[in-house]
């Protein structure tokens, strides 16, 4: 067989597998029959267009209480950067990736069979058409895959289903936030059911956990919110009641799948006495979720928070203070959700410090000093500094385990 024919056969096999293996789950209309594969084999995509079968080893999945994760945007997941992140997990303490299945544009990671996704054209902006093979690669490396699904900030859904969306008072047009983004109506059941359907599909795709973000109302000034109309709002219903009711809806719909159902919330929720004007109250989430992820980024705390004039310059103390509040509130709750904070792995604003490995490691130290054993690093570009992470035992590493992390090497 010539080289050209070999490559052609390989591509055909890849196409057949990517379309056929999960056809029953997704009801894809263009399903092709998958080649016969032994039950103890798994597809591994080593790099784009290179597919082979390897013997699958039993995978020891980390407990939800021992997750060390990186956030991976859909563009990074669908590009060569994924292989860099997999290599980083092979060499360091990282054992999980949080991957955008639906981001805050309303676009999807892979083509969906969910009717609403098809109706609004979400399949027209898919980020990674070979997502299944890439997930197989992650699984082959023993990496825990978490599907992140944005709920209320979905301009694609808002623009294609205006009856599900926040509207402008007096005009009936779509209401938009400060950066001209349309939001869907968080009082509307259909918005949350759509998120639940995508989550169910993601689990069938191979994700180990589902994580919901933007489970809230817009965080806009009162003057701007005064012009917002929520068509699905029932008389007397509060934002807090709507969020709590729909968080319960998500957990109830996903419970039969047996995967952890987790939620991202504002870090300030752990310290606030009200709902922050967005419908988020710590106890409502902590009594329903499997894992709660407060976003305790020091750069996002106001001047004077926890008594610090400049919270962004106090990574250890801010994270320690915020999570101390979270732990205290959860202690009074029976069966409270695990706490897995999002930590800052980015630099925000022109004022120093830049967030180098030292600042990142200080946040991790604060987490561990409180006895919390899980965390996720967030960088919107999915670029991470290797020296911020502990090396995996027995793996050669450029920075010694006892060395102070450097401030230069960026992956």
N, C-alpha and C positions, 0 to 999 in steps of 0.2 A: 504494500500500500504506500502511495507517495506521501510526502510530508503534508501536502495540501489536503489530501483525502483524510489523513489522520486528524488534522486540525478540524476539518469539517465534521468528522464523526464525533469528536470531542464536544464541539459546540452544540451539535444536535442532542447529544446525551445531556448536556447541561440544560438546554432548553426544555427537554422532556421532563427532567427532574424538577426544575423550578416551577413548571406549570402543573405537573401531575401529582406530586407527593401530597399536597394539601388540598387537592381539588374538592374532596368531599366536604372539607370544613368551610371553604370559601365559596363554593358553587361557581367557580370561574367559568364563563361561557365558552372559553376557548381551550378547555382542558385537553391535554394529550396524555396518552397512557405512559406511566412511568416505567422505566426498566426494573426488572426484578432485582431487589437488593436484599441481602441477608439482614436479619433483624439486629445482628450485632455489628453492623457497619453503619457509617455515617458519612454524609457528604462533607467535604472540607474544601472551601475555596481558598487556596493559598494566596492567590493574587488574581486580579481581574482575568477572566476567561480561562483559568487553570483549575480544573476540577478533577478530583480523584477520590477513591474510596479508601478509608483506613479502618483498621480494627478499632472499635469503640471501647474505651476503658470505662469501668463504672465511675461516675462522677460524684465526688463528695461535695455537695452543695453547701455553701456557708449558711449557717443559721442567720435569720434576719437580725439577730443581735450581734453579729460579727461581720457586718458589711463594711467594706472600705471601697468606695465607689468614685467614679469620675462621671460627670455629665458629658454626654456626646450628642451634639446637635445632628440633625438628619443629614446635613451636607457632609459633615465629617464622617459619619457612619457610611455614607455611600462613596467615599473617596479613599485614596491611599492612606489617609491619616488613620483610618481604622486599624491598619496593620501596625502602625507605630504605637497606637494605644494598646493593642493586644500584646505587643512586645513589652510595653511598659508594665502591663499586668503580669506577664511571665517573670519579670525581673524584680518586682517590688511587692509591697503588701497589698496592692490593689487586687480585688477579687470580684468586682462587679462593675457594670456600666449601666448608667441611666440614659436611655436612648429615646429621642423624640419619635413617637409614633404619629402624634398630631401636635404640631407646634402652634405658636400664637399667630400664625398666618392662616391657619385652617388647612394647610397642606399636609399631606400624609407621607409616611415613610415608604409605603408600598401600595400597590393597587388594592382597593378594598371592594368587598362584595356587599357591604352594608348599603341598603337602598338610598339612605340620605346622602351618603358620600358620593354616590353615583349621580344623584339628582342635582347636587350643587357643583359638580365638576371638580371635586377634590382629587379625583384620580388623574386630572390633567396636570397636576403639579407634584407628582410623585418624586421623591428624592433618591430612592435606591430600588431599582427594579429587581436587583438580585439579592434582596434583603434576606430571603430564606437561606441561601447559601452562606451569606455572611453570618447569620445567626448560628448556623451549623459550625462555622469556624470558631465562633466565640464559645460554643458549648464544648468543642473538642479541646479547647484550652482551659476548660474548667471555670469559665467566667460566668457569673450569675447575671442574666439579662433582665433589666427592668424597663418596662414600657411606660414612658411619660406621655400623658394625654392632657392637653390643655382644654379646659371646659368653656368658661364664659367669655374669654377673649378669642373670638373666632370670626374675623371679618368676612371670610368666605361664606360661612353659614349665614351670617347676618345679612349680607348683600343678596344672597339667593333665596333666603326665606325671611323677608322683612317682617312677616307676622310673628316670627319667633324672636324678634330683635327689639332692642331699646330704641324708642322713637323720640323725635324732637317735638317738644310741646308746641302746639299751634300750627305746625307745618305737616306733621305726619311723616316727614322724611326720617332717615336714619340719624339717630343721635351719635355723635362722635366725641372721642376724648381729646385731650390736649394735643396729641400728635395725629389727629384726624383718623383714628381707628374706630370702626364700628364694633359694638359689642352685642352679644345675644342676651336675651332676657333671662336672668338667673331664677326668676319665678316660674319659668316655663318648664314643665315636665319633659317635653320633647327634647329640649337641649341636653338634659342629663341622660335621657334614654339613648340618644345618639352616642354620647361618650361611653356609656355602658356597652353598647353594641360593638364599638371599636375595641374596647378593652377585651371583650369576649373573643373577638377575632384575633387579637394580639396573643392571647394565651394559646389559642389553637395553632397560631403561627410558631410558637416555641418560646415565648417570653415566660420567665419564671415568676414575675411579680408585676402588678399594675400600680402606677403612681399617677394620681390626678393633681393637676396644678390649675391655678386660677379658679379655684372653687370659692368664688366670692363675687361681690359686686364691684364696680369700678372704684378705684381709689382716686377720685377727682375732687377738686374744691367744691364747696357747697354751692357756690354761684353757678358752676357748670352743671352740677347734679340737679339743680332746681329746674332745669329745662328738660330733664330726662323723664320719659314716660315708659312705664313697664306694663305692657298690655295684659300680661298674665297675672298681675298682682291682684290678690283677693283682698277685699276690705278688711282692715284690721290686721292683716298678715305683716309681720316684721321681716326685715332682711335676715336677721338671725334665724327665725323660724324656717324661712325658705331654704337657707343653706343647710341647716341641720336636717331638715326633711329629705333633701336631695342627697346629702352624704349617706343617709340611711338607705336611700334607694339604690345608690351605687353598690354599697356593701352587700345589700340583700341580693341583688342581681348577680353578683360575682361570686358569692359564697359557694354555690355548687361546684365551681371550678377548682376549689381547693388551693388557690394561690393567695399570697398576702395582698391586701388592698390597702394602699398607703396614700397619704395626702401631704402636699406641700402647703404650708401656711406662713403668713408673715411672722417674723421673729418676735415682733412686738406683741403678738397675740398672747405670748406666755406671760407678759408683764402687765398687759392692759386689763382694766376692770370692765370695760364695755366691749363692743364688737368692732371698734375702730372705724365705724361707719361703712364697713364692707360685709358685715354678716358673720365674721369669724370670731368664735369664742372657744378658748382652749378646751374646756370641758366637753363641749359638743363633739369635737373631733376625737378627743382622747378616749371617749367611751364607745366609739364606733369603729375606729380604724384599727388595723393591725399594727401599723407603724405611722408615726407622726413626724414630719420633717420640717421643723421651724427653720426659716432662712435667717440665720443670725449673723448676717454680714455686717461687720463693724461700720462700713461706709454708709449703711442705710439707717443708722441710728442718729437721731437729732442731737444737736449740741446740748450738752447737759444731761444726756441719758445716763443713768446709773451714777451720776455725779461727775462725769468726765466732760471736760470742756471740748475735747476733740476725740470722739469715740473711734474714729478711723485710725488713730495713732495708738490705740490700746487693744490690739487684737486678742491678747490673752484675757484681759480683764473684762472686756465687753462680752465675749463668748461665755466666760465663766459666770458672769452675772446673769445673763439671759437664760442660760440653761439651769442655773440654780433656781430661778423663778419657775421654770418649766417643771423641774423635778418636784418642787414643793407643791405645786398645784396638782400634779398627778398622784402624789402619795395619798391623797384623800379619796382617790377614785378606785373602786374595785375593778380589777382587770384592765387597768389603764394601758393604752397603746405604748409600745416601745418608742423611744425617742432616738431619732437618727438625724442630727442636724445637717443642714447645708452650710458649708463653710466657704469663705471668700478666697478664690484663687485668681483674682483679677484686680487691677488697679483702677479706681474710679476717682476722677477729679484731678486737678492739676497740683493740688497740695500734697506733699509727701506724707506718709511714705509710699513708695512703690511696694506692691505686695510681692516680695521675693520669697524664696524658700523659708527664710527665717520667720516672716509674718504668718505664713501658712502653717508652719510647724507649731508656732505658738498657739494657734487656734486648736490644733489637734491636741496639744498638751492640755489645754483647758478642758476639752471634752473628756480626755482620759482621766484627768485628775478628779472628775466628778463621778467616775465609774461607768461612764457611757462608752460602749465599745464599738459603735458604728458611726460613720459619717460619710458625707458625700462632698467632694470638691466641685465647685461651680466656676466655670469660666465660659462665657457665652461663645467664645471661639473654639472651645474644646482644645486649648493648648495648655499643657501642664508642665511644671518644672520638676524634672526628675529628682533633683536634690531635696525636694520637700517630702519625699516618700522614703520609708524604710526599705532597705533591700530585702528581698526574699531570702531566707536562710539558705546558704550553700550556693547562691548565685553571685558571680563576680560583679562588682559594682564599683563605680568610679569614686564614690564618696564613702568613706568608712562608716560603720555603724555608729561609732562614737564621735564622729566629726561633726562640727557645726555646719549645717547646710550652707552652701555657697550662694552667691547672689548673681550668678552669671549664666549658668547653663539652662536653656529653655528648650523643651522638646517641641 
